[in-house]
Amino acid sequence: MVRSPLDPAVARAAWRRAEPIHAMIYFAPEARERYDALGLDGLTGYFASRSAAFGAVPAEPVIATFFNFKPALVRAALPAAWERADPPAVLRARLDAADAALSRAFSALEDAADAVAEAAGLARRAAESACEQLPGRSLFAAHAALPWPDEPHLVLWHAQTLLREFRGDGHVNALVVAGITGLDALVLHAATGDVPVRFLRRSRGWTGDEWAAAVDDLRSRGLLADGDADDLALTDAGRELRQSVEDRTDALAEPAYRVLGEDGCVRLAEAARPLSRAVVDAGLLDLKATPSG
């Protein structure tokens, strides 16, 4: 039976509501502690932990799939990280960090078990449906090959990790088709005002000169209004281009959630709401921290 298409906005809402449950692994102190114990400090822990599903790869597949990091930053971490810890050890550390961090966050909630079980079941259905659509999604496919954990909160985390990488690979595809580089994407994101310029530039390794050159290029293309390199505003053309990329990303992510239908997506969002709030309240999404996992 062919399932009917789902409104991409409904699927996007389900993803956004549950996303903190995955995203906390990039900032949680539990992750930094475990990567530090393996000798993988700072961004080395980030690159190694998120790419470990590929195996002991060199920098190039990570440059391609992570997309918006300065290549030299990736090459400083990989493949040297694999001399300190092999990918299975890094994957175990990442899962252990997710276990500890989410257990800490969810312990503050009454009746968390029911919400976790419901959200985990729905997210897993969507993630397993996504696993039937591997072509063109390299980072997602690598994570899809990993075994499912047993505990409900880790099932939820793994499912949301798969859904995030499924969406992320589609987003990269949409950016490439639109002629937007990784650095371009960061500058255009900064121009929305949602994330500070300094955070995006520092965390992705770009110098001030490189950032300024990208800003100048985007202005010459009519996508940014005039101003200095840190005073960014999208033009109408810039907003239209960025919205087209977001719409294409939503359309490419929608098939994963189609199995749930609109009611299932709404239920996933509702079940995930208190869990994601608990993650935020526990301080697991500190954007001032260096990404670590």
MARSE-168057 format. One record per atom (N, C-alpha, C): x, y, z. Coordinates in steps of 0.2 Angstrom, whole numbers, plus 5000, padded with zeros to 4 digits. Example, Ala and Ser with C-alpha at 12.3 -4.5 7.8 and 13.67 -1.06 7.14 Angstrom:
% MARSE-168057
506649725039
506249785039
506649845039
506449895035
506849955036
506450005039
***
This chain:
% MARSE-168057
500449945000
500050005000
500450065000
500350114996
500750174995
500350225000
500850255005
500550295010
500450365007
499950405010
499850465007
500350515010
500550565006
501050615008
500750655015
501250675019
501050705025
501250785024
500850825027
501050895027
501750905030
502250925026
502950935029
502950975035
502551025036
502551065042
502351025048
501950975047
501750935053
502350885055
502750855050
503350825051
503850865054
503950925052
504450965055
504350985062
503650995064
503551005071
503650955075
503550885073
503750835077
504450825078
504850835073
505650835073
505850895078
505650955077
505851005081
505750995089
505150965090
504950965097
505350905101
505650855097
506050805100
506750815099
506950865095
507650875093
508150885099
507950925105
508350925110
508650865113
508150815113
508350745116
508950715112
509050735106
509650715102
510250765103
510050825102
510550885102
510950895108
510650875114
511050875120
511750845120
511750795116
512450755116
513050795113
512850855110
513450895108
513650945113
513350945118
513450995124
513550965131
513250915132
513150885139
513850875142
513950895148
514550875151
514750805152
514250765152
514350695152
514750665146
514550695140
514950685134
515650705134
515750765136
516450785137
516850745142
516550725147
516950685152
517150625149
516750585145
516850525142
517350525136
517350575132
517750585127
518450605130
518450645135
519150665138
519450605141
519050565143
519350495146
519750455141
519450465135
519750425129
520350465126
520450525128
520950565125
520750615119
520050615119
519750655113
519450725116
519850775117
519650835120
519250875114
518850925117
518550975113
518250945106
518350985101
518050965094
518350905092
518850875094
519050805092
518550755094
518350765100
517750725103
517150725099
516950785097
516450795092
516450765086
517050775082
517150745076
517150665076
517550645081
517550575082
516950535084
516550565088
515950535091
515450535085
515350585082
514850585077
514950555071
515650545069
515850505063
516050435064
516050415071
516250345072
515850295069
515150305067
514750255064
515050235057
515450285054
515750265048
516350215049
516650215055
517250175056
517850225056
518450205055
519050245056
519150275050
518750325048
518850365041
519350415042
519550445036
519950505036
519550565037
519850625036
519450685036
518950695031
519050665025
518650685019
517950665019
517750605022
516950595022
516650645027
517050665032
516750705037
516650775035
517150795031
517050865028
516450865023
516350815020
515850805015
515150805019
515050765024
514450755027
514250805032
514750835036
514650885041
514550955038
514850965032
514751015027
514951085029
514851115035
514951185036
515551195041
515951145042
516551155046
517151165041
517651215043
518251225039
518551155039
518751135033
519151075032
519751065036
520151115037
520751115041
520551095048
519951115051
519751095058
519651025058
519350995053
519250925053
519850885052
520250905048
520950875047
521350875053
521250925057
521650925063
521450875068
520850845067
520550795072
520650725069
520550715063
520450655060
520950645054
521250595053
521150525057
521550515063
521850565066
522250565072
521850535078
521250555078
520850525084
520850455085
520850415079
520850345079
521450315082
521950355083
522550325086
522550325094
522050365096
521950365103
521350325105
520850315101
520250275103
519950245096
519750185096
519450155090
518750175090
518450175084
517750195083
517250155088
517250085089
516850055094
516850085101
517450105103
517550135110
517250195110
517250235105
516950305104
516250295104
515950255101
515250245100
514950215107
515350175111
515150155118
515150215122
515650255122
515650315126
515050365124
514950375118
514350415116
513650395119
513550325118
512950295121
512950305128
513450295132
513550295139
513350365141
513650415137
513550485139
512750505138
512450475133
511750495132
511350465138
511550405140
511150365145
511250405152
511850435153
511950465159
511550535159
511650575154
511350635153
510550635153
510250595149
509550585149
509250565155
509650515159
509350495165
509350545170
509850585170
509850645174
509350695173
509250715167
508650755165
507950735166
507850665164
507150645165
507050625172
507550625177
507350605184
507050655187
507050715185
506650775187
505950775186
505650735181
505050725179
504650675183
503950695184
503550645187
503250605181
503150545181
502850505176
503250505169
503850515170
504250515164
504250455160
504150395163
504250335160
503750325154
503050345155
502550345150
502750385144
502950445145
503050495140
503650465136
504150445139
504750415136
504550355132
504150305134
503950245131
503550265125
503050315125
502650335120
503050365114
503550415116
503950455111
504450405108
504650355112
505150305109
504850265104
504250245105
503950195101
503750235094
503550295095
503350335089
503950355085
504450375088
505050395085
505450335081
505450285085
505750225082
505350205075
504650205075
504350185069
504550235063
504550295065
504850345060
505550335057
505950315062
506650305061
506750245057
506350195058
506450125055
506150135048
505650175047
505350195040
505850225036
506250275039
506750315036
507350265034
507450215037
507950165036
507850125029
507250135027
507050105020
507250145014
507550205016
507650255011
508450285012
508850235011
509550255012
509950295007
509750285000
510150314995
510250394996
510850414995
510950484995
511050515002
511050475007
511050495014
511650455018
512250475017
512750445019
512850435027
512850495030
512950505037
512350465040
511750475038
511150435041
511250365040
511450345034
511550265033
512050235037
512550275039
513050245044
512750235050
512350285053
512050275059
511450225059
511150215053
510650165053
510950095053
511550085052
511850015053
512049995060
511950045065
512150035072
511549995075
511749955080
511149915084
510749965088
510149945089
509649975093
509849965100
509850015105
509849995112
509249975114
509249945121
508649915124
508249965128
508550005132
508250045136
507750105133
507150115135
506750155131
507050225130
507350255135
507650325134
508150325129
508550275128
509050265123
508750245116
508250215116
507850195110
507650265107
507350305112
507150375109
507750415107
508350415111
508850455108
509150425102
509250365101
509450335095
508950355089
508350345090
507850355085
507950435083
507950475088
507950545086
508650565082
509150525084
509850535081
509750515074
509450465072
509350445065
508950495061
508350515065
507950565061
508350625060
508750645065
509150705064
509650705058
509950645057
510450635052
510050625045
509550595045
509150585039
508950655037
508650705041
508550765039
509150805037
509650795041
510250835039
510550815033
510550755031
510850735024
510450775019
509750775020
509350805015
509450875015
509650905020
509750985020
510350995017
510950955017
511550965014
511350955006
510950905004
510850904997
510450964994
509950994998
509651054996
510151114996
510551115000
511051175000
511551164994
511751104992
512151094986
511851114980
511151094979
510851104973
510651184973
510651214978
510551284978
511151324977
511751294977
512351324976
512651364982
512451334988
512651364994
513151324997
513751354999
514351315002
514151315009
514551275013
514451265020
514551335024
515051375022
515151435025
514651485023
514351485017
513851525015
513251515019
513151445020
512551425024
512551455031
513151455034
513251485041
513151565041
513351595036
513251665036
512551685035
512151645030
511451655029
511051645036
511251595039
510951575046
511051635051
511651655051
511851715056
511451775054
511251785048
510951845046
510151835048
509951785050
509251775052
509251805060
509751805063
509851825070
509651775075
509551715073
509351655077
509951635081
510551635078
511151615082
511751665081
512151685086
512651735086
513151725080
513351775077
513951765072
514551735075
514751755081
515351735085
515351655086
514751635088
514651565089
514751525083
514351545078
514451505072
515151505069
515451565069
516151565066
516651525070
516651535076
517151505081
517051425081
516451405082
516251335082
516451295076
516451325070
516551295064
517251305061
517651355065
518351355063
518551405058
518051455056
518251495050
518551565053
519051595050
519351655052
518951715050
519051765053
518751825052
518751845045
519351845042
519451855035
519051815030
519051745032
518651705028
517851715028
517651735034
516951755035
516851815031
517251865032
517151925028
517051915021
517551875018
517551865011
516851835009
516651785013
515951755011
515451805012
515451845016
514951905017
514951945011
515551965009
515552005003
515351974996
515451904996
515251864990
514451864990
514151854996
513451844996
513051914995
513451964997
513152034996
513152044988
513752024985
513752034978
513251994974
513051944977
512451904974
511751924976
511751984980
511152014981
510751974987
511051934991
510751894996
510851925003
511251975004
511352005010
511352085009
511052115014
511052195014
511752215015
511852285014
512552315015
512652325023
513252325025
513452325032
514152295033
514352295039
514952255040
514852185041
515452145042
515452075042
515052045048
514952085053
514552055059
513852085059
513652135055
513052165055
512652135048
512352085049
512052045044
511252055043
511052055038
510352055036
510152025029
509651985029
509551955023
509152005018
509252005012
508852045007
508151995006
507752025002
507151985000
507351924996
507851934992
508151874988
508451824993
508851844998
509151805003
508651765007
508051795009
507551765012
507251715008
507051735002
506751684997
507151624996
507851634995
508251574994
508351535000
508451565006
508451525012
507751485013
507251515012
506551485013
506551425008
506751435002
506751374997
507151314999
507651335003
508051275005
507751245011
507451285015
507051255021
506451215019
506151235014
505551205011
505751135008
506351135004
506551075001
506851025006
507151055012
507351005017
506750975020
506251015022
505650985025
505350935020
505250945014
505050895009
505450835009
506050835009
506550775009
506450745016
506350775021
506250735028
505550705029
505050735026
504350715027
504250635026
504550605021
504450525020
504550485027
505050505031
505150465037
504550465042
504250525042
503650535046
502950505044
502950495037
502350475034
502050415037
502450365040
502150305043
501750325049
501850385052
501550405058
500850435057
500850465051
500250505049
500250565053
499750615052
499650675056
499550665063
499150615065
498950605072
499550585076
499950535073
500550505076
501050565077
501150605072
501650665073
501450705078
500850725079
500550765084
500650735091
500550665091
500650635098
501450635099
501850625094
502550625096
502750695098
502550745095
502750815098
502450825105
501850795106
501550805113
501950765118
502150705117
502550665121
503250695122
503550715117
504250745118
504250805121
503750845121
503750915124
504050915131
503750885136
504050885143
504750855143
504950805139
505550775139
506150825137
505950865131
506450915129
506450965133
505950985137
505951045142
506451025147
506350955149
506850935155
507550935153
507650915146
508350925144
508650995144
508251045142
508451115143
508551135150
508051115154
508051135161
508651105165
508951045163
509451015166
510151045163
510151095159
510751135157
511151095152
510751045148
511151005143
511251035136
510951095135
511051125129
511351195130
511851195133
512251255134
512651275128
512351325124
512651345117
513351385118
513451405125
514151435126
514751385126
514551325127
515051265128
515251245121
515851225121
516151195114
515751135113
515551125106
515251055105
515651005106
515350945109
515850895111
515550825109
515050815105
514850755104
514350745099
***
